[in-house]
Amino acid sequence: MGLIWLVLAGIVVWALVRLGRQTEGPRRGHWRVAATLVSAALLLGGALALSRGAWVSGAGLVGAALWLVVASRMRTVAARPEAIGDAEARAILGVPIGAEPEVIHAAWRRLMGRAHPDQGGTEGLAAKLNAARDRLLRK
């Protein structure tokens, strides 16, 4: 019976960590409170198991509680694309000076078809293409 509870606690910990790694938008910060409550319960369960002599399960519960506390406090920082100049933006997209918005969109669409992460490209290259397009269309 104790193994079942340990497996269920592991599933809860996994689900909370998966929720926490998502981007934090409105109403997504509450998972940290839930993670703190679950880790407190895991810590108390581990202390109880250790006091009764169940060293392996007690140490596992305490370790899971400590790991959940640390994992729930980590925040991922989204990489912001660097500011680029007009000349660099034109070079990236391969458009001439004074290009029309339709030409800019066509060049972006053509390059993004190859550079998109779903098509085998990288996130960094896709971000540069987006930044170049946004820079040229802002004028």
C-alpha positions as CSV (number, residue, x, y, z in Angstrom):
1,M,0.0,0.0,0.0
2,G,2.9,2.4,0.7
3,L,4.3,1.9,-2.7
4,I,1.0,3.0,-4.3
5,W,1.1,6.2,-2.3
6,L,4.7,6.8,-3.3
7,V,3.9,6.3,-7.0
8,L,0.9,8.6,-6.7
9,A,3.0,11.2,-5.0
10,G,5.6,10.9,-7.8
11,I,2.8,11.5,-10.4
12,V,1.7,14.6,-8.6
13,V,5.2,15.9,-8.4
14,W,5.7,15.2,-12.1
15,A,2.5,17.0,-13.1
16,L,3.3,20.0,-11.0
17,V,6.7,20.4,-12.5
18,R,5.3,20.0,-16.0
19,L,2.8,22.8,-15.2
20,G,5.5,25.0,-13.8
21,R,7.7,24.8,-16.9
22,Q,5.0,26.2,-19.1
23,T,5.1,29.9,-19.7
24,E,3.7,32.0,-16.9
25,G,0.7,33.9,-18.1
26,P,-2.4,35.0,-16.2
27,R,-3.6,32.5,-13.6
28,R,-0.6,30.3,-14.0
29,G,1.4,31.4,-11.0
30,H,-0.9,29.5,-8.6
31,W,0.8,26.2,-9.3
32,R,3.7,27.4,-7.1
33,V,1.4,27.5,-4.1
34,A,0.1,24.1,-4.9
35,A,3.7,22.8,-5.3
36,T,4.6,24.3,-1.9
37,L,1.6,22.6,-0.3
38,V,2.4,19.2,-1.9
39,S,6.0,19.5,-0.9
40,A,5.1,20.2,2.7
41,A,2.9,17.1,2.7
42,L,5.7,15.1,1.2
43,L,8.1,16.4,3.8
44,L,5.7,15.6,6.7
45,G,5.1,12.1,5.2
46,G,8.9,11.6,4.9
47,A,9.5,12.7,8.5
48,L,6.8,10.4,9.7
49,A,8.2,7.5,7.7
50,L,11.7,8.2,9.0
51,S,10.4,8.3,12.6
52,R,8.9,4.9,12.1
53,G,12.1,3.4,10.7
54,A,11.2,3.3,7.0
55,W,14.5,4.8,5.9
56,V,14.2,4.2,2.2
57,S,10.7,5.6,1.6
58,G,11.2,8.4,4.2
59,A,14.4,9.5,2.4
60,G,12.6,9.3,-0.9
61,L,9.7,11.4,0.3
62,V,12.0,14.0,1.8
63,G,14.2,14.1,-1.3
64,A,11.1,14.5,-3.5
65,A,9.8,17.3,-1.3
66,L,13.1,19.2,-1.5
67,W,13.4,18.7,-5.2
68,L,9.8,20.0,-5.7
69,V,10.6,23.1,-3.7
70,V,13.6,23.9,-5.7
71,A,12.0,23.0,-9.1
72,S,8.9,25.2,-8.3
73,R,11.0,28.2,-7.6
74,M,13.0,28.1,-10.8
75,R,11.8,30.5,-13.5
76,T,12.7,30.2,-17.1
77,V,13.7,33.4,-18.9
78,A,12.6,33.7,-22.5
79,A,15.4,34.8,-24.8
80,R,14.7,38.1,-26.3
81,P,16.0,38.7,-29.8
82,E,18.7,41.4,-30.0
83,A,17.9,44.7,-31.6
84,I,19.1,44.8,-35.2
85,G,19.6,47.6,-37.6
86,D,17.9,48.3,-40.9
87,A,20.9,47.2,-43.0
88,E,21.2,43.9,-41.1
89,A,17.4,43.3,-41.4
90,R,17.5,43.8,-45.1
91,A,20.5,41.5,-45.4
92,I,18.8,38.8,-43.4
93,L,15.7,38.9,-45.5
94,G,17.5,39.7,-48.8
95,V,15.3,42.6,-49.7
96,P,16.4,45.9,-51.3
97,I,16.3,49.4,-49.7
98,G,12.7,50.7,-49.7
99,A,11.1,47.3,-50.3
100,E,7.3,47.2,-50.2
101,P,5.6,45.4,-47.3
102,E,4.4,42.7,-49.8
103,V,8.0,42.0,-50.8
104,I,9.1,41.8,-47.1
105,H,6.3,39.4,-46.3
106,A,7.1,37.2,-49.3
107,A,10.8,37.1,-48.4
108,W,10.0,36.3,-44.8
109,R,7.5,33.6,-45.7
110,R,10.0,32.0,-48.1
111,L,12.8,32.0,-45.5
112,M,10.6,31.0,-42.6
113,G,9.5,27.9,-44.6
114,R,13.1,26.6,-44.2
115,A,14.1,28.2,-40.9
116,H,11.1,27.3,-38.8
117,P,11.9,24.8,-36.0
118,D,9.2,22.5,-37.2
119,Q,10.9,22.3,-40.6
120,G,14.3,21.5,-39.2
121,G,15.5,25.1,-38.5
122,T,16.4,26.6,-35.2
123,E,14.5,28.9,-32.8
124,G,17.4,31.4,-33.0
125,L,17.2,31.7,-36.7
126,A,13.4,32.0,-36.7
127,A,13.6,34.7,-34.1
128,K,16.1,36.6,-36.2
129,L,13.8,36.4,-39.2
130,N,10.9,37.6,-37.1
131,A,13.0,40.5,-35.7
132,A,14.1,41.5,-39.2
133,R,10.6,41.4,-40.6
134,D,9.3,43.5,-37.6
135,R,12.1,46.0,-38.0
136,L,11.4,46.6,-41.7
137,L,7.7,46.7,-41.3
138,R,7.8,49.2,-38.4
139,K,9.0,52.0,-40.7
